[in-house]
Amino acid sequence: MYIKNKNLVEKDFEDKKLVLNLQDEQVYELKDVEIDIWNGIDELKEFNEISNVICNKYRVDKELVNKDLNEFLNQLMVNELIIKE
């Protein structure tokens, strides 16, 4: 399970979501599938649950989704936006 950093401020802006990390004052811009993944983290979904939502919504190959999802979640962890529990 992934948990969002408590030191974040989120703002929906047009078709994007802006995330400000208050620790390093960096702003991250999420779009499209990234927003779906972010929302899945909000709902405390496991990796496979988030993957299934993306596969069903966008009708994409599970193997490709898992690869991209893993890379994106790792990027979020490196940027200290989420932690893995």
Salt bridges, closest charged atoms under 4 A:
GLU10 OE2 - LYS4 NZ 3.09
GLU10 OE1 - LYS17 NZ 3.60
ASP12 OD1 - LYS17 NZ 2.81
GLU29 OE2 - LYS31 NZ 3.70
ASP36 OD1 - LYS57 NZ 3.11
ASP42 OD1 - LYS4 NZ 2.68
GLU43 OE1 - LYS45 NZ 2.96
ASP68 OD1 - LYS67 NZ 3.96
GLU71 OE2 - LYS67 NZ 3.03
